[in-house]
């Protein structure tokens, strides 16, 4: 039998997934362009969302493929073509979490469910034509930026690019049908609030790369 405090915690956990549902937002001006490196230009996904690193920047987070791997990083706007004209800050890179993953050919998610735990500094996955890739960076506030795209090796481009963040106040609310519309987020029902408040009153509880 659950102790009163354990029961309250279980009840709180039941509702927490809806109350604290992740608010994903679309970074402005998501595009597929080119990343300039070593005298060549490689197809890359990026947006106007930028991070600082070591107090320097702004660095636009991007995801690209070359030499048989999928690579993500942040770079100055001058090294992206077309050059991003916007600068939408999403904080300071925490130097602990930068991950890129191969999600397979049928993945349709937002990349917020990547397998790599936070924090992870991952290696670059191998490039497979037609597979979906995700990249993630965390800031010092504990929020993230995600990039997703499907590698089109023959076309030397990316399909279905998105760049999302959960940094408050950045971009517009995301939904798969319409990036400009609000994501439906379930909330704790009124009866749930009353029940939780009553139980608490009765028992109480405690609780960029270098």
LUMGU-136636 format. One record per residue (C-alpha): residue in one letter; residue number from 1; x, y, z. Coordinates in Angstrom, 1 decimal. Example, Ala and Ser with C-alpha at 12.3 -4.5 7.8 and 13.67 -1.06 7.14 Angstrom:
% residues 2
+------+-----+--------+--------+--------+
! type ! seq !      x !      y !      z !
+------+-----+--------+--------+--------+
!    A !   1 !   12.3 !   -4.5 !    7.8 !
!    S !   2 !   13.7 !   -1.1 !    7.1 !
+------+-----+--------+--------+--------+
END
This chain:
% residues 210
+------+-----+--------+--------+--------+
! type ! seq !      x !      y !      z !
+------+-----+--------+--------+--------+
!    X !   1 !    0.0 !    0.0 !    0.0 !
!    X !   2 !    1.3 !    3.4 !   -0.9 !
!    X !   3 !    2.2 !    5.7 !    2.0 !
!    X !   4 !    0.4 !    9.1 !    1.8 !
!    X !   5 !    3.5 !   10.9 !    0.6 !
!    X !   6 !    4.2 !    8.3 !   -2.0 !
!    X !   7 !    0.6 !    8.5 !   -3.2 !
!    X !   8 !    0.8 !   12.2 !   -3.6 !
!    X !   9 !    4.0 !   12.0 !   -5.5 !
!    X !  10 !    2.5 !    9.4 !   -7.8 !
!    X !  11 !   -0.5 !   11.6 !   -8.4 !
!    X !  12 !    1.7 !   14.6 !   -9.1 !
!    X !  13 !    3.8 !   12.5 !  -11.6 !
!    X !  14 !    0.5 !   11.4 !  -13.3 !
!    X !  15 !   -0.4 !   15.0 !  -14.1 !
!    X !  16 !    3.1 !   16.4 !  -14.5 !
!    X !  17 !    3.5 !   15.1 !  -18.1 !
!    X !  18 !    0.5 !   17.2 !  -19.2 !
!    X !  19 !    1.2 !   20.2 !  -17.1 !
!    X !  20 !    4.9 !   20.4 !  -18.1 !
!    X !  21 !    4.4 !   19.3 !  -21.7 !
!    X !  22 !    7.2 !   20.6 !  -23.8 !
!    X !  23 !    6.5 !   23.9 !  -25.6 !
!    X !  24 !    8.3 !   23.5 !  -29.0 !
!    X !  25 !    8.8 !   26.6 !  -31.1 !
!    X !  26 !   10.0 !   27.1 !  -34.7 !
!    X !  27 !   13.2 !   29.0 !  -35.2 !
!    X !  28 !   12.7 !   31.8 !  -37.8 !
!    X !  29 !   13.8 !   31.4 !  -41.5 !
!    X !  30 !   14.6 !   27.7 !  -41.5 !
!    X !  31 !   16.4 !   27.0 !  -44.8 !
!    X !  32 !   18.6 !   24.6 !  -46.7 !
!    X !  33 !   21.8 !   26.4 !  -48.0 !
!    X !  34 !   25.5 !   25.8 !  -48.0 !
!    X !  35 !   28.1 !   25.5 !  -45.3 !
!    X !  36 !   31.5 !   26.8 !  -46.4 !
!    X !  37 !   34.5 !   24.7 !  -45.3 !
!    X !  38 !   37.9 !   23.9 !  -46.7 !
!    X !  39 !   37.2 !   25.7 !  -50.0 !
!    X !  40 !   34.0 !   23.7 !  -50.6 !
!    X !  41 !   30.3 !   24.2 !  -49.9 !
!    X !  42 !   28.3 !   21.5 !  -48.3 !
!    X !  43 !   24.5 !   21.3 !  -48.1 !
!    X !  44 !   23.3 !   22.4 !  -44.7 !
!    X !  45 !   20.2 !   23.1 !  -42.6 !
!    X !  46 !   20.2 !   26.2 !  -40.5 !
!    X !  47 !   18.0 !   29.1 !  -39.3 !
!    X !  48 !   18.2 !   32.5 !  -37.7 !
!    X !  49 !   18.5 !   30.9 !  -34.2 !
!    X !  50 !   22.0 !   31.6 !  -32.8 !
!    X !  51 !   24.0 !   30.6 !  -29.8 !
!    X !  52 !   27.0 !   32.2 !  -28.0 !
!    X !  53 !   30.0 !   30.1 !  -27.1 !
!    X !  54 !   32.6 !   31.4 !  -24.7 !
!    X !  55 !   31.1 !   34.8 !  -24.9 !
!    X !  56 !   31.7 !   34.8 !  -28.7 !
!    X !  57 !   29.2 !   34.6 !  -31.6 !
!    X !  58 !   26.6 !   34.7 !  -32.8 !
!    X !  59 !   27.0 !   31.1 !  -34.1 !
!    X !  60 !   24.2 !   29.7 !  -36.3 !
!    X !  61 !   23.6 !   26.0 !  -35.4 !
!    X !  62 !   23.6 !   23.9 !  -38.6 !
!    X !  63 !   23.6 !   20.3 !  -39.8 !
!    X !  64 !   25.5 !   19.2 !  -42.9 !
!    X !  65 !   26.9 !   16.1 !  -44.6 !
!    X !  66 !   30.3 !   15.5 !  -46.1 !
!    X !  67 !   33.0 !   12.9 !  -46.3 !
!    X !  68 !   30.5 !   10.2 !  -45.5 !
!    X !  69 !   29.3 !   11.6 !  -42.2 !
!    X !  70 !   26.6 !   13.8 !  -40.9 !
!    X !  71 !   28.0 !   16.7 !  -39.0 !
!    X !  72 !   26.5 !   19.4 !  -36.8 !
!    X !  73 !   28.1 !   22.5 !  -35.3 !
!    X !  74 !   27.7 !   26.3 !  -35.0 !
!    X !  75 !   29.3 !   28.8 !  -37.4 !
!    X !  76 !   29.4 !   32.5 !  -38.1 !
!    X !  77 !   26.8 !   33.8 !  -40.6 !
!    X !  78 !   29.5 !   34.6 !  -43.1 !
!    X !  79 !   30.3 !   30.9 !  -43.5 !
!    X !  80 !   26.7 !   30.0 !  -44.5 !
!    X !  81 !   25.3 !   30.6 !  -48.0 !
!    X !  82 !   22.9 !   32.3 !  -48.3 !
!    X !  83 !   24.1 !   34.3 !  -45.3 !
!    X !  84 !   21.5 !   34.5 !  -42.6 !
!    X !  85 !   20.2 !   38.0 !  -42.1 !
!    X !  86 !   18.5 !   37.4 !  -38.7 !
!    X !  87 !   20.0 !   36.8 !  -35.3 !
!    X !  88 !   17.6 !   35.2 !  -32.8 !
!    X !  89 !   19.6 !   34.4 !  -29.6 !
!    X !  90 !   18.8 !   31.1 !  -27.8 !
!    X !  91 !   21.5 !   31.5 !  -25.1 !
!    X !  92 !   25.0 !   30.4 !  -24.3 !
!    X !  93 !   26.2 !   26.9 !  -25.3 !
!    X !  94 !   26.8 !   24.8 !  -22.2 !
!    X !  95 !   29.8 !   23.0 !  -23.6 !
!    X !  96 !   28.3 !   19.7 !  -22.4 !
!    X !  97 !   25.6 !   18.6 !  -24.8 !
!    X !  98 !   26.0 !   18.4 !  -28.6 !
!    X !  99 !   24.6 !   15.3 !  -30.2 !
!    X ! 100 !   23.8 !   14.1 !  -33.7 !
!    X ! 101 !   21.8 !   10.9 !  -34.4 !
!    X ! 102 !   20.7 !    8.7 !  -37.3 !
!    X ! 103 !   16.9 !    8.3 !  -36.8 !
!    X ! 104 !   16.3 !    5.9 !  -39.7 !
!    X ! 105 !   14.3 !    6.3 !  -42.9 !
!    X ! 106 !   10.8 !    6.5 !  -41.4 !
!    X ! 107 !   11.2 !    8.9 !  -38.5 !
!    X ! 108 !    8.7 !   11.8 !  -38.4 !
!    X ! 109 !    9.2 !   13.2 !  -35.0 !
!    X ! 110 !   10.6 !   16.6 !  -33.8 !
!    X ! 111 !   14.0 !   15.2 !  -32.6 !
!    X ! 112 !   13.1 !   16.1 !  -29.0 !
!    X ! 113 !   13.0 !   12.3 !  -28.4 !
!    X ! 114 !   16.6 !   11.6 !  -29.4 !
!    X ! 115 !   18.0 !    8.5 !  -27.7 !
!    X ! 116 !   21.2 !   10.3 !  -26.5 !
!    X ! 117 !   20.7 !   11.4 !  -22.9 !
!    X ! 118 !   21.3 !   15.0 !  -21.9 !
!    X ! 119 !   24.2 !   15.8 !  -21.7 !
!    X ! 120 !   26.0 !   13.9 !  -24.5 !
!    X ! 121 !   28.9 !   14.8 !  -26.8 !
!    X ! 122 !   28.3 !   12.3 !  -29.6 !
!    X ! 123 !   30.4 !   11.3 !  -32.6 !
!    X ! 124 !   29.2 !   12.0 !  -36.2 !
!    X ! 125 !   26.9 !    9.3 !  -37.5 !
!    X ! 126 !   27.5 !    7.7 !  -40.9 !
!    X ! 127 !   25.6 !    9.2 !  -43.9 !
!    X ! 128 !   22.9 !    7.0 !  -45.3 !
!    X ! 129 !   20.9 !    8.3 !  -48.3 !
!    X ! 130 !   17.2 !    8.7 !  -47.3 !
!    X ! 131 !   17.7 !    8.5 !  -43.6 !
!    X ! 132 !   16.5 !   11.2 !  -41.2 !
!    X ! 133 !   19.0 !   12.9 !  -38.9 !
!    X ! 134 !   18.6 !   14.9 !  -35.8 !
!    X ! 135 !   21.1 !   17.3 !  -34.1 !
!    X ! 136 !   20.7 !   18.8 !  -30.6 !
!    X ! 137 !   22.5 !   21.5 !  -28.6 !
!    X ! 138 !   21.8 !   22.6 !  -25.0 !
!    X ! 139 !   22.3 !   26.0 !  -23.5 !
!    X ! 140 !   23.3 !   26.9 !  -20.0 !
!    X ! 141 !   19.7 !   27.4 !  -19.0 !
!    X ! 142 !   19.0 !   23.7 !  -19.8 !
!    X ! 143 !   17.0 !   24.4 !  -22.9 !
!    X ! 144 !   17.7 !   22.9 !  -26.4 !
!    X ! 145 !   17.8 !   23.6 !  -30.1 !
!    X ! 146 !   17.0 !   20.7 !  -32.5 !
!    X ! 147 !   17.6 !   20.3 !  -36.2 !
!    X ! 148 !   16.0 !   17.6 !  -38.4 !
!    X ! 149 !   16.3 !   16.7 !  -42.0 !
!    X ! 150 !   16.2 !   13.8 !  -44.5 !
!    X ! 151 !   19.5 !   13.3 !  -46.3 !
!    X ! 152 !   19.2 !   13.4 !  -50.1 !
!    X ! 153 !   22.7 !   12.4 !  -51.2 !
!    X ! 154 !   21.9 !   12.2 !  -54.9 !
!    X ! 155 !   20.4 !   15.7 !  -54.9 !
!    X ! 156 !   23.1 !   17.0 !  -52.5 !
!    X ! 157 !   20.4 !   18.6 !  -50.3 !
!    X ! 158 !   18.2 !   18.0 !  -47.3 !
!    X ! 159 !   14.5 !   17.4 !  -47.4 !
!    X ! 160 !   11.8 !   18.3 !  -44.8 !
!    X ! 161 !   14.1 !   20.6 !  -42.7 !
!    X ! 162 !   12.9 !   21.9 !  -39.3 !
!    X ! 163 !   14.8 !   23.8 !  -36.6 !
!    X ! 164 !   13.0 !   23.8 !  -33.2 !
!    X ! 165 !   13.8 !   25.0 !  -29.7 !
!    X ! 166 !   12.2 !   25.0 !  -26.3 !
!    X ! 167 !   13.8 !   28.3 !  -25.3 !
!    X ! 168 !   11.0 !   30.6 !  -24.1 !
!    X ! 169 !   10.1 !   33.5 !  -26.3 !
!    X ! 170 !   11.9 !   32.3 !  -29.4 !
!    X ! 171 !   10.1 !   31.8 !  -32.7 !
!    X ! 172 !    6.5 !   30.7 !  -33.1 !
!    X ! 173 !    4.7 !   27.7 !  -31.6 !
!    X ! 174 !    5.1 !   24.5 !  -33.5 !
!    X ! 175 !    2.6 !   21.9 !  -34.8 !
!    X ! 176 !    3.2 !   19.3 !  -37.5 !
!    X ! 177 !    0.2 !   20.6 !  -39.6 !
!    X ! 178 !    1.0 !   24.3 !  -39.3 !
!    X ! 179 !    4.2 !   25.7 !  -37.7 !
!    X ! 180 !    2.4 !   29.0 !  -37.0 !
!    X ! 181 !   -0.4 !   27.4 !  -35.0 !
!    X ! 182 !   -0.4 !   26.6 !  -31.3 !
!    X ! 183 !    0.4 !   23.0 !  -30.2 !
!    X ! 184 !   -2.6 !   21.6 !  -28.1 !
!    X ! 185 !   -1.2 !   21.1 !  -24.6 !
!    X ! 186 !   -3.3 !   19.1 !  -22.1 !
!    X ! 187 !   -3.6 !   20.9 !  -18.8 !
!    X ! 188 !   -4.4 !   19.6 !  -15.3 !
!    X ! 189 !   -8.2 !   19.5 !  -15.0 !
!    X ! 190 !  -10.0 !   21.5 !  -12.3 !
!    X ! 191 !  -10.9 !   18.4 !  -10.3 !
!    X ! 192 !   -7.3 !   17.3 !  -10.4 !
!    X ! 193 !   -6.2 !   20.7 !   -9.0 !
!    X ! 194 !   -8.7 !   20.4 !   -6.2 !
!    X ! 195 !   -7.7 !   16.8 !   -5.4 !
!    X ! 196 !   -4.0 !   17.6 !   -5.4 !
!    X ! 197 !   -4.4 !   20.7 !   -3.3 !
!    X ! 198 !   -6.5 !   18.8 !   -0.8 !
!    X ! 199 !   -4.0 !   16.0 !   -0.5 !
!    X ! 200 !   -1.1 !   18.3 !   -0.1 !
!    X ! 201 !   -3.0 !   20.2 !    2.6 !
!    X ! 202 !   -3.7 !   16.9 !    4.4 !
!    X ! 203 !   -0.4 !   15.1 !    4.2 !
!    X ! 204 !    2.2 !   17.5 !    2.8 !
!    X ! 205 !    5.2 !   16.3 !    0.7 !
!    X ! 206 !    8.9 !   17.1 !    0.0 !
!    X ! 207 !   10.2 !   16.8 !   -2.4 !
!    X ! 208 !   29.8 !   25.0 !  -29.2 !
!    X ! 209 !   32.6 !   22.9 !  -29.9 !
!    X ! 210 !   35.9 !   24.4 !  -29.7 !
+------+-----+--------+--------+--------+
END
